[in-house]
Amino acid sequence: MSFVSARVLGWTALALAVAATIAVVPPLIMPGPQPDRPPSAAGPSGLPTGSPTPAVTPRTSAPPRPSVPPAARSHAVLPPRATAPAAFKPVTVHAADPANLRVGARVIACPTCVDGSRVGYIGGPNTLAVRVTGVPRAGEWTLSVVYETEQPRTLKIAVDGGPVRELALAGAGSWLIPVRTSLRLRLPKGACWIRFFNDTGSAPDINTITVG
């Protein structure tokens, strides 16, 4: 054998030995199979995905209150308010008003009287009847009469042919000084006629009549 052939054989043997070593050593240093581990909290990229969200416990709401049917609801019943009677505004009628009834009595000019006139010559067969309207209820009302006389005279008053009231009036001693006198009369509701007269003598002259 030549020197070159022996050298080639030596290199070949060395290469085979190295190859055998490489084929045997890797299994000795490669890690074996890893035991099962719980899944990591990291995401696919290896970064943590944050703290796990705690479970939410559902809240238990209070049971709904039973509804009360309308018939079972109680309501306080208040007594009806008493309605106050309508206020009655006093009604004043002028004795010389054309709507009044004058039998023999006459309208006389009077500078000191309301509306500048009064009704005179009442007495004997002569009478004055004044119509009053708007009385809100039947009952006693105040009748005020403004009159004039120079000497004491008697005035008689009747409502719708009812009882006669008689007044002795002294006056102010002058036909130009009005004087007021008042009395309580029972009047019906609505309208009525009030008659002024003196069947036994002369009556004073009359200016106005007020019911209130």
LODO-780508 format. One record per residue (C-alpha): residue in three letters; z, x, y. Coordinates in steps of 0.2 Angstrom, whole numbers, plus 5000, padded with zeros to 4 digits. Layout:
BEGIN
ALAZXY
...
// end
This chain:
BEGIN
MET500050005000
SER499550065017
PHE500750075031
VAL499849945041
SER499949815027
ALA501849845025
ARG502149825043
VAL501149655043
LEU502249595029
GLY503849635038
TRP503349535053
THR502849395043
ALA504549395034
LEU505449395050
ALA504449245057
LEU504849145041
ALA506649185043
VAL506749135061
ALA505848975057
ALA507048935043
THR508548965055
ILE507848845068
ALA507548715054
VAL509348725048
VAL510348745064
PRO509848585074
PRO510748465062
LEU512348575063
ILE512448565083
MET511648385086
PRO513048255089
GLY513248125075
PRO513147935078
GLN514347875091
PRO515647735088
ASP515347565095
ARG515947555113
PRO516247405124
PRO514847375136
SER515047465152
ALA515247375169
ALA513947475176
GLY512247405179
PRO510547465173
SER510547605186
GLY512347665181
LEU513147605197
PRO514647485196
THR514247305199
GLY515947265207
SER517547185202
PRO517347045189
THR517446875197
PRO519146785192
ALA518946625183
VAL519146475195
THR520446345189
PRO519846165193
ARG521046075205
THR521745905199
SER521645775213
ALA522845635214
PRO522345475206
PRO521545355219
ARG522745215225
PRO522345045219
SER521444945232
VAL522344785238
PRO521144635237
PRO520944545254
ALA521944395248
ALA523444505244
ARG523544595261
SER524844525272
HIS524544495291
ALA525844455304
VAL525544275310
LEU525944265329
PRO526444105336
PRO525144035349
ARG525544075367
ALA526043935377
THR524743895390
ALA525443885408
PRO524943725417
ALA523543745429
ALA524243775447
PHE523843615458
LYS523243665475
PRO523843535488
VAL522643415493
THR522543365511
VAL521543205517
HIS521243165535
ALA521642985540
ALA520042965549
ASP518943015535
PRO517542895532
ALA517842885514
ASN519542795517
LEU519742615519
ARG520242545535
VAL520642355537
GLY520842325556
ALA521542505559
ARG520542605571
VAL520142795574
ILE520942855590
ALA520543025599
CYS521943145599
PRO521843315607
THR523443375598
CYS522943305581
VAL522043395566
ASP520143365569
GLY520543285586
SER520843115580
ARG522042995571
VAL522142815564
GLY523142695574
TYR523342505576
ILE524142495559
GLY525342345556
GLY525242165553
PRO523642125544
ASN522942305548
THR523042435534
LEU522442605530
ALA522042655512
VAL521742845508
ARG520942905492
VAL521743055483
THR520843145469
GLY521143295457
VAL522943255453
PRO523143365437
ARG524543255428
ALA525443095430
GLY527143115438
GLU528143135454
TRP527243225468
THR527743265486
LEU526843165499
SER526843235516
VAL526243125531
VAL525943185548
TYR526143045561
GLU526343005579
THR527442875588
GLU528242855605
GLN529642745598
PRO530442715581
ARG529342615569
THR529242575550
LEU527942635538
LYS527742565521
ILE526842655507
ALA526142595490
VAL525142675476
ASP523742575468
GLY524742415471
GLY526342485464
PRO528142475471
VAL528242485490
ARG529242625498
GLU529842595516
LEU530142735529
ALA531042715546
LEU530242845557
ALA530942895574
GLY529443015579
ALA529543135594
GLY529443005608
SER527643045612
TRP525942995605
LEU525343175607
ILE526743265597
PRO526343265578
VAL527843245567
ARG527943275548
THR528843175535
SER528943195516
LEU529443095501
ARG529243095482
LEU528042975475
ARG527442945457
LEU525542965455
PRO524442945441
LYS523343085434
GLY521643095442
ALA521242985457
CYS522242845466
TRP522342745482
ILE523842765493
ARG524042615506
PHE524942635522
PHE525442475531
ASN526842375539
ASP526742185536
THR528242145547
GLY527842245563
SER526942395570
ALA526742565560
PRO526542735568
ASP524842815570
ILE524342935555
ASN523443095556
THR523443185539
ILE524143145521
THR524443295509
VAL524843285491
GLY525643435482
// end
